[in-house]
Amino acid sequence: MAAGSGGRVSVSLGKFRGCLAGALLGDCLGAPFEGMQRVSTSKLTDEFRKWSEEEPGRKPLPYTDDTACTWALARSLLDSEGFQAVDAAQKFTEEYFRDPNRGYGANVVKVFGKLRDDDYRDVFGPAREQFEGRGSYGNGAAMRTAPLALWLHRRPRTLAEKAEECARLTHAHPVGYGGAVLQSLALSRAALFLERPDPARWVADLLCPADSTGALDSKLKMVEELSSRANLPSTEEVVSRLGHGLSAAESVPTALYCFLRGFRPLKEWPTDNGAERTLFYAVSLGGDTDTIASMAGALAGAFYGIESIPQNLLRSCEGWEEALNLADQLHELAGE
């Protein structure tokens, strides 16, 4: 990352590529462990080693709905030259009906069905109606938000507004859309960081007013406390306090912690590569492994850049070329 004219800091193409590549890699590496309450670190080590070795002709690791929705949003931004809610709703829906076997949750599938049946006349209506009018508080909006964060990384206020609007297409609960705002702002800051962030300042900058329940802010304070300890907490304590579940409150702060945890050594995966440490640790927590690792991988990739993403691991993922292609186009759209 280099300073441009007038002292303007320019976010490199490598960071855009790193963000989408890290998101894809976390999704693909985490998916086989999804739903496990405890992940064997020895098995995880074997898997990471296996996929780190180049093997011609091997079937790639498939991506899930996390990546499918992320790419659908990226294509909507590119086609519309910005965020247009109706086009985004159509892209999400069309992507689902084109390829429904990516692990979509039953509730978001109902939203897509209603959107299509109503010909997108009220793109926010189906999400508002869910759960007796309370809306979904899941992490499905946060997991896909990386393209928005890259496009608007210099405009945090606008980013927060658009991230909430995009989230409300499927997640109308304050925790659901608040998680998307939180992940978006975290990604934009990660892309702009010149050096390792201090956990206390990181959390202070990320307090989430979009979540009127206070659940995300409460978890962020835990992230600060856990990340600042001289003696790092156990996996059990992290899961107990932050969670590793499907709700945004139990996964977005956890992904942020995984990113910060990646700055420190990991005995189970001894490497100097912070992005690798982030990904390994995120999967090791169990639970909603593909989504947490995807969000954490996006943060690590945005901070370290594509140079930190292990190329053999990346090439083991289905569609890795498309991730880089979309990153290139988003970089141009953002005017970098």
N, C-alpha and C positions, 0 to 999 in steps of 0.2 A: 504494500500500500504506500503510495507516494503522495506528496503534496502537489496540488495543481496550482494554477494561476491564482494570485491573490491569497495564497495560503489555504485554499480550499483542499480538503482532504479527498482524494479520489479512491473509491473502493474498486479494487482490481477485478478483472474478469475472473481471476483465480478464486476470489472469495465467492462470487456468484456461483461458479462451478462447484466449489467445495461445499456450499450450502445444499444444493440440490443433490449432489453426489452423496454427501453424508446422510441426507434424509433417506435416499434410496437404500443405501447400504445398511442403515439401522433397521429399516423395514424388512429387508430380505434376510438379514442375519438373525433378527429377533423373532420372525414368524414361526420357525420350528419349535420355539420354546414358549409360545403364547399359552397362557393359562396355567403354567406350572407355578405352584406356590413356592417351590424351592428349585433352584437350578444347580445342578452339579457343576462345579467349576472345572473339574477334570474333564467332563464331557464337553463343556463349553470351550475349553482350551483345545481339545482334539478337533472340534468343529472349526474353530478359527484357524488352526494350523492347516487343516485339510483345504479349506477354501482359500488360504493364502498361497497354496501351491498351484501353479499353472498346470492344467490337465486338458489338453486338446480334446474336443468332442464331448466333454462332460456337460450334462444338462444344467443350465443355470439355475440359481436360486430364484424362485418366482416372487414377484412383488404382490402386495395386497391392496386393499381399498385405500390405505394411507397414500400410497404413491399414485394410484389411479385418480384420486380426488385432487392431489397436489398438481398433477399434470393438467387436469381439466381446468383448474383455476388459472394456471399459467397460460394455457391456450386461450382462455377467455380474455385475459388481460392483453395478450398480444393481438387478438382479432379485433378487440374493441379499443385498443390503444388506451387502456385504462380500465377501471372497474365499472361494469354495468351489471346491476343485480339480475336483471332478466336474462341476459346472456350467460352469466355465471350459473344461474339456476338451470338453464337449458343444457349447458355443458356438463354439469354434474349428472343430470338426469339421463342425458344421451349416453354418457360414458357408462353409467350403470346398466342400462338396457342393452348396450352393445356387448358388455362383458360382465355379467352379473356374478360370476363365480370367483370373486376376489375377497370374500370374507366380509361383505357388508353386513351391518347390524340390521335386524328386522325393522326397527323403528324408522331408520333413515330410508329404508326401502319404501315404507308406506308414504313418506314425504315425497319421494320421487314419483311414485305412482299418482298421487293426488296432483302434483305439479303438472304432470303430463296430461292427465285427464281433464284438468281445468284450463289447459292451453296457456299456462303461465300468466293468467289474468291477475292473480294475487300471489306473488312469489313468496311472501312471508306468512301467508295464512296457514298452510299445512303445518308448519313448524310451531306456530302459536297454539294450535289446537291440541298438540300432543300432551299426554300426561295430564288430562283434565284441565288444560289451559295453562299449566305451569311451564311447559316446554322441557326440552332435554338438557340435562347438565353434563352430558358426556363430553369426551375429548375429540370427537370427530371433526369439529370446526378448527380446533387448535392444530391438529395433526397436518392440515392441508395448507396452512397459512403462509408458508415460506415465500411463494412468489409475490404476494402482497408486500411482505416485509422487505424483500429485495427491491421491488419497484419504488417504494416510498420510504426507503431507509433514511433519507434526509428530512423527512417531514413527519415527525412523530405524532403531531396532533391529527393530521389528515390520516395517517396510518391507523391510529386508534379508531377513528370514525369509520373508515372503510373496513377494517378488520371486524368491527362489531356488526356492520351492515351485512358483510359476507357471511358471518357466523349465523346471523338470524335467519338465513335461508333454511337452515336445518336445526339450529339450536337456539331456542328462545328463552331459556332459563339464564339468569344473570351469571351463574357459574359457567355455563356452557359458552356463552359469548365472551364472558370475562376472561376465560382461559385462552381464547383465541387472541384477544387483545394483548394479554400478558406475553404469550409466546411470540407474537408479532414484534412487540417492542423489544423483547429480549434478543430476537434475531437481528433487528436493525442495529442495536448497540453492539452486538458481537461482531458484525461486519465492519463497524467503525473503530473498534478497539485497536490501538496500536501496541498495547502490552497487556499482560495478564491482569484481569480486573480484580479489584479488592471486593471480597464478598459483601462487606457492609455497605459500600457505596453502590454496588450492583443492585442489592435489594432495595436500598433507599430510592434509587431511580426507577424501580419497577413496581412500586406499590400500585395496586390495580383498582382505581375508582369505578371501573365498569362493572365490577362484581359488588352489588349492593349488599350481599350477604356477609361480606367480610371473610369468607372461607379462604379465598386465595391469599389475601394479605396475611392471615394467620399462618398459613403454610410458608409464606415467603420469609417470615421472621424465623421460622424453624430452619429454613435453608441457610440463612445467615449464620445462625448459631452453630449448626452442624458443620458448615464449611470452614468456620473460623477456629475450630478446635485444633489444638496442637496434636492431640491423640484422636485420630479419626474414629467415628462411630462404627459399630458393627453393621453388617448388612441387615440383621434382624431389627436393629434400632431404626435404621433409615426407613425400612418398610413399615414398621410399626407407627412411626411418627408422620412420615410423608405420604405413605401409601404407594400402591402400584396397580391401582385399579382402573376402571373404565371411565370414571368421572374426571372432569377436568381438574378438580381440586386434588385428586389423588394421582395425577400423572404429570401435569404441566410443571408444578414446582419440583417434582421428582426429577424430571428431565433437566431442569435448571441445575439441580444439585449434581446430577451426573456430569454435566459440563464442567462445573467447578471442581468436582472430584477428579476429573481427568488431568488437572494440573499437577497432581501429586502421584508419587509412585504407586504401582499396583503389583503386589507380589505374585498374584495369580497370572498376570500377563506382563512380565517384565520387559518393558519397552520404553524408549524415550519419546515415542510418538503419542502426543496428547490426544489426538483424534481416535487412535486405536484404543487407548485406555478408556476414553469416554464411552465408546461403543461396547467394549467388553463389559465394563461395569454396569451399563444400563441393562444389558441382557441378563447379567448375573442376578439382578434383583427379582426376576420372575414376574408373574402377573401379566399385565398387558405389554409384553416385551416388544412387540413390533412397533407399537405406537410410541412408547417411551423412548426406545432406542432411535426411532426415526426423528423425533423432536430433538433429542440430545445430539444425534449425529448432524442434524441441520445446524445447530448452534456451533458445534465444534468445527464443521466445515466452513461456516461463515467466518469464524475467527482465524483458523489456521490456513485456510485456502486449500485448493485442490492438490497442492504439492504434498499435503500431509495425508491425503487419502491413499491408502495402499492400493496400487493399481491392480494387482492380481485379485485382491478382494473385490474391488469395484467391478472388474470384468467378469467376476463370477455371478453378477446380478443380471437378471433379465432387464433389458431395456436401458443399460447404462449409457449407451450412445445418445438416447433421447433425453436423458437427464442433462447431459452436457449441452446438447443442442438447444434445449429450452433455456438453460442458463445463459447461453450466448445471446439469445434473442432478448431476454429480459435485461441483460446488461445494456444492450443498445436502446431498449425502450426507456430505461432509467436515465439515459443521457450520460452514461459514464464513459 
